[in-house]
Amino acid sequence: MNSSSPEPQAGTTALSRNDAAERQDSLRARIRNVLDDGSTGLGKVVAWTIMGLILASCVAVAVETVPSLPRWSRTWLRWFECFAVAVFSIEYVLRVATAERPLRRATEPLVLIDLAAILPFYISLFTVGIVDLRILRLLRTLRVMRLLKLHRYTRALSMLGAVVRDARHQLIAFLLVAVMAIVLMGSVMYHLEPETFESIPHAVWWSVVTLTTVGYGETVPQGPAARLVTGVLMLIGIGIIAVPAGIVSSGMVEYYKRDQESRACSACGISGHAGDASFCRGCGSRLGGPR
């Protein structure tokens, strides 16, 4: 009788371990859903809180550089920076720790952006008095990279990123044409007016300013031939600005159409839902298509 008693006890221990593992997996899944799914109530609160903190921390970084700022303000901004970094650090750790594959999750682009948003603070914190002051200033300036974190919480930025990624070949081709036009026009202007443009790089800088229709006015061509080339370059600049805008605009239209067509209800099969719809227009079920 006594020899058989450890077996039920061992089985009970195994069951309790399985229950604990299941509860742990369930907790990780709930945390992961809150962080990644902004359609739930708690997920929206977390997303909007993080977005507000990102914007507030970037404003604080900018205000911190004002020379006439009172000392009490700098102290308050320093404490606010510590609070923001603490929240961002907790968010980063939870995103990595609750993933099914933490190491793979840590190398994803958006998670690397999360790391880059907090890394300058810790580097500058532990290297005070060790590295050059200019490097510390650069690290503090890099804190504005937190703006890139908004990509995760803003669907419009996600759509823009997808459109640019799809149209990258057209945009790269346009960029190459623009670079060739800038270098060619700069070289021509240097040979037309060597007394105005001291070097080809100087003329290329003028070409960039003219092609983008900025026109600082720091260098002005004097001769009629040079002014003719300048006028042609200005007209080309107007077209060059319109080309990428047209490429991105048409890409957004195509993306929106694909998004609507692909968002089919898994319950009734109806497609063609609006891009911001969360429920099926036919049966009312929650949509599980791409967002």
matplotlib code that plots the C-alpha trace (Angstrom):
import matplotlib.pyplot as plt

x = [0.0, 2.8, 4.8, 2.0, 1.3, 4.1, 2.6, -0.5, 1.6, 4.0, 1.0, -0.4, 2.9, 3.1, -0.4, 0.3, 3.4, 1.4, -1.2, 1.4, 3.0, -0.4, -1.2, 2.2, 1.6, -1.8, -0.4, 2.3, -0.3, -2.6, 0.3, 1.4, -2.1, -2.4, 0.9, 0.3, -3.4, -4.6, -8.2, -9.1, -10.0, -6.8, -4.7, -6.0, -5.2, -1.7, -1.1, -2.4, -0.4, 2.8, 2.2, 1.6, 4.7, 6.8, 5.6, 6.0, 9.6, 10.6, 9.3, 11.2, 14.4, 13.9, 13.0, 16.0, 18.4, 17.0, 19.9, 17.7, 15.7, 15.3, 17.1, 13.9, 12.6, 15.8, 15.3, 11.7, 12.7, 15.4, 12.9, 10.4, 13.1, 13.8, 10.1, 9.7, 12.8, 11.5, 8.2, 9.9, 12.2, 9.4, 7.6, 10.7, 11.3, 7.7, 7.6, 10.7, 10.0, 6.4, 7.3, 7.2, 10.7, 12.4, 15.7, 14.0, 11.6, 14.5, 16.0, 12.8, 13.1, 10.4, 11.8, 15.3, 13.8, 12.4, 15.9, 17.5, 15.0, 16.3, 19.9, 21.3, 19.9, 21.7, 24.9, 25.1, 24.2, 27.0, 29.7, 29.5, 33.1, 34.5, 33.6, 33.8, 31.1, 30.2, 29.5, 27.2, 25.4, 25.0, 23.6, 21.1, 20.1, 19.5, 16.7, 14.4, 14.6, 11.7, 9.5, 10.2, 8.2, 5.1, 5.3, 3.9, 0.9, -0.1, -1.7, -1.1, 2.6, 2.5, 0.6, 3.1, 6.0, 4.4, 3.8, 7.3, 8.6, 6.5, 7.5, 11.2, 12.3, 10.6, 11.7, 15.3, 15.2, 13.9, 16.6, 19.3, 17.9, 17.8, 21.4, 22.6, 20.7, 22.2, 25.8, 25.5, 24.0, 26.5, 29.4, 28.0, 27.5, 31.1, 32.5, 30.1, 31.0, 34.2, 34.4, 31.0, 31.4, 34.8, 34.6, 32.3, 31.1, 30.1, 28.2, 26.6, 25.4, 23.9, 22.3, 20.6, 19.3, 17.9, 16.5, 14.5, 13.2, 14.6, 16.7, 18.8, 20.3, 23.8, 25.1, 23.5, 24.5, 25.5, 25.8, 22.9, 23.9, 24.1, 20.8, 19.2, 20.6, 19.2, 15.8, 15.8, 16.9, 14.1, 11.5, 13.0, 12.8, 9.0, 8.6, 11.0, 9.0, 5.8, 7.1, 7.6, 4.4, 2.6, 4.3, 3.4, -0.2, -0.9, 0.7, -1.6, -4.6, -3.5, -2.7, -6.2, -7.9, -5.9, -6.7, -10.4, -10.4, -8.3, -10.4, -12.9, -15.0, -14.0, -17.6, -19.7, -17.0, -18.1, -15.2, -14.9, -14.9, -13.7, -10.0, -10.8, -13.7, -13.4, -16.6, -18.2, -20.8, -22.9, -22.9, -21.2, -18.4, -15.0, -12.7, -9.5, -8.0, -5.0, -5.1]
y = [0.0, 2.4, 1.6, 2.7, 6.0, 8.1, 7.5, 9.7, 12.3, 12.4, 12.6, 15.5, 17.3, 16.9, 18.2, 21.2, 22.0, 21.7, 24.1, 26.6, 26.4, 26.9, 29.9, 31.4, 30.9, 32.4, 35.4, 35.9, 35.7, 38.3, 40.7, 40.1, 40.8, 44.0, 45.3, 44.2, 44.5, 48.1, 47.2, 46.0, 48.5, 47.9, 47.8, 51.2, 52.7, 51.3, 52.4, 56.0, 56.2, 55.2, 57.5, 60.5, 59.6, 59.4, 62.9, 64.4, 63.0, 64.3, 67.7, 67.5, 66.7, 69.8, 72.1, 70.8, 72.6, 76.1, 78.0, 80.3, 77.4, 77.7, 75.2, 73.8, 73.1, 71.2, 69.1, 68.4, 67.4, 65.1, 63.3, 63.1, 61.6, 58.9, 58.1, 57.9, 55.7, 53.4, 53.0, 52.4, 49.9, 48.0, 47.9, 46.6, 43.9, 42.8, 42.7, 40.5, 38.3, 37.5, 36.5, 32.9, 33.3, 36.0, 36.1, 36.3, 39.0, 41.0, 41.3, 42.6, 46.1, 47.7, 46.1, 47.3, 50.8, 50.3, 49.5, 52.4, 54.7, 53.9, 52.9, 56.5, 57.3, 54.3, 54.9, 58.5, 57.6, 55.1, 57.0, 60.4, 61.6, 58.8, 59.8, 63.2, 65.7, 66.1, 62.4, 62.7, 65.6, 63.4, 60.5, 62.9, 64.2, 60.7, 60.3, 62.0, 58.6, 57.7, 59.3, 56.2, 54.2, 55.9, 53.7, 50.8, 52.7, 54.7, 52.8, 55.7, 55.5, 51.7, 52.2, 54.8, 52.5, 49.7, 51.9, 53.2, 49.7, 48.5, 51.5, 51.4, 50.5, 53.5, 55.8, 54.6, 55.1, 58.7, 59.4, 58.3, 60.5, 63.5, 62.9, 62.7, 66.0, 67.7, 66.6, 67.4, 70.9, 71.6, 70.7, 72.8, 75.8, 75.5, 75.6, 78.5, 80.7, 79.6, 83.0, 82.5, 78.8, 78.1, 74.3, 71.6, 70.6, 74.3, 74.2, 70.9, 72.4, 75.3, 72.8, 71.0, 74.2, 75.3, 71.9, 71.7, 75.2, 76.3, 79.1, 80.4, 83.2, 82.8, 82.2, 83.9, 83.2, 86.4, 85.5, 84.9, 81.4, 80.5, 82.1, 80.1, 76.9, 78.0, 78.5, 75.1, 73.6, 75.3, 73.9, 70.4, 70.9, 71.5, 68.2, 66.3, 67.3, 66.1, 62.6, 61.0, 62.5, 60.9, 57.5, 57.5, 58.7, 56.0, 53.4, 54.5, 54.1, 50.6, 49.7, 50.9, 48.8, 45.7, 46.2, 46.4, 43.4, 41.2, 42.0, 39.1, 38.0, 34.5, 33.8, 34.7, 35.4, 39.0, 41.2, 44.9, 46.2, 49.7, 50.0, 51.0, 48.5, 46.2, 44.2, 42.5, 44.7, 41.5, 39.3, 41.6, 39.2, 40.7, 40.9, 39.1, 40.3, 42.6, 45.9]
z = [0.0, 0.9, -2.2, -4.5, -2.8, -4.5, -8.0, -7.4, -5.7, -8.7, -11.1, -9.0, -9.1, -12.9, -13.3, -11.1, -13.2, -16.4, -15.0, -13.9, -17.4, -19.1, -16.8, -17.6, -21.4, -21.1, -19.2, -21.9, -24.6, -22.9, -22.5, -26.1, -27.4, -25.3, -26.8, -30.4, -30.8, -30.7, -31.4, -27.8, -25.1, -23.0, -26.2, -27.2, -23.8, -24.0, -27.6, -27.0, -23.7, -25.5, -28.4, -26.0, -24.1, -27.3, -28.4, -24.9, -24.5, -27.9, -27.0, -23.7, -25.6, -27.7, -24.8, -22.9, -25.3, -24.7, -23.0, -20.8, -19.3, -15.5, -13.3, -11.9, -15.4, -16.2, -13.1, -14.0, -17.5, -16.2, -14.0, -16.8, -19.1, -16.5, -16.2, -20.0, -20.4, -17.6, -19.4, -22.8, -21.2, -19.6, -23.0, -24.7, -22.2, -22.3, -26.1, -26.2, -23.1, -24.1, -27.7, -28.7, -30.0, -28.0, -29.9, -33.2, -31.9, -30.6, -34.1, -35.8, -37.2, -35.0, -31.9, -32.8, -33.1, -29.5, -28.4, -30.2, -28.5, -25.0, -25.7, -25.9, -22.4, -20.8, -22.7, -21.7, -18.1, -17.7, -19.7, -18.1, -17.5, -19.7, -23.3, -25.0, -24.2, -27.9, -28.1, -25.1, -26.8, -29.9, -27.9, -26.2, -29.6, -30.8, -28.3, -30.9, -32.7, -30.4, -33.1, -35.2, -32.5, -33.8, -36.8, -34.8, -33.5, -36.6, -39.4, -41.8, -41.3, -41.7, -45.0, -46.2, -45.3, -47.3, -50.3, -50.3, -50.0, -53.0, -55.1, -54.2, -57.7, -59.3, -56.5, -56.8, -60.6, -60.1, -57.5, -59.9, -62.6, -60.2, -59.1, -62.7, -63.5, -60.4, -61.2, -64.9, -64.4, -61.7, -64.0, -66.8, -64.5, -63.3, -66.8, -67.8, -64.8, -63.1, -61.5, -59.7, -58.8, -57.2, -57.7, -59.1, -55.6, -55.0, -58.3, -57.4, -54.1, -56.1, -58.4, -55.5, -54.1, -57.5, -58.5, -55.3, -55.9, -52.5, -53.9, -51.0, -53.2, -51.9, -55.4, -58.4, -62.1, -64.0, -67.6, -70.0, -70.8, -67.1, -66.5, -69.3, -67.7, -64.4, -65.8, -67.4, -64.1, -62.3, -64.7, -64.3, -60.5, -60.7, -62.6, -60.3, -57.2, -58.8, -59.9, -56.5, -55.2, -58.1, -57.5, -53.8, -54.4, -56.9, -54.6, -51.8, -54.0, -55.0, -51.4, -50.2, -52.9, -52.1, -48.4, -49.0, -51.3, -49.0, -45.9, -46.2, -43.3, -42.1, -41.0, -44.1, -46.8, -47.6, -48.8, -49.7, -46.1, -45.3, -44.3, -40.7, -40.3, -37.3, -37.9, -40.9, -42.7, -43.3, -40.2, -37.7, -36.9, -36.0, -39.0, -38.8, -42.1, -42.5, -40.7]

ax = plt.figure().add_subplot(projection="3d")
ax.plot(x, y, z, "-o")
ax.set_aspect("equal")
plt.show()
